[in-house]
Amino acid sequence: MIEKLRSGQINEWYVHKEVFLDVRAVVVALEDFKHFRGIAQRSGGVIYQYLQEPRS
């Protein structure tokens, strides 16, 4: 899913709250982790998006 976000095959990836911490650990360890934006949802899940410009 991370590669699909990077390549633009998908725009968003919904991560359920049960696996969020595991996914987050992988994303934070990536060299380009500042390109990933996580948007918290009311249900406790997170929507990840890949940005062309890294966040500050």
Secondary structure in CASP SS format (residue, H / E / C, confidence):
PFRMAT SS
TARGET T0000
AUTHOR 0000-0000-0000
METHOD secondary structure of the structure
MODEL  1
M C 1.00
I H 1.00
E H 1.00
K H 1.00
L H 1.00
R H 1.00
S H 1.00
G C 1.00
Q C 1.00
I C 1.00
N C 1.00
E C 1.00
W E 1.00
Y E 1.00
V E 1.00
H C 1.00
K C 1.00
E C 1.00
V C 1.00
F H 1.00
L H 1.00
D H 1.00
V H 1.00
R H 1.00
A H 1.00
V H 1.00
V H 1.00
V H 1.00
A C 1.00
L C 1.00
E C 1.00
D C 1.00
F H 1.00
K H 1.00
H H 1.00
F E 1.00
R E 1.00
G E 1.00
I E 1.00
A E 1.00
Q C 1.00
R C 1.00
S C 1.00
G C 1.00
G C 1.00
V E 1.00
I E 1.00
Y E 1.00
Q E 1.00
Y E 1.00
L C 1.00
Q C 1.00
E C 1.00
P C 1.00
R C 1.00
S C 1.00
END
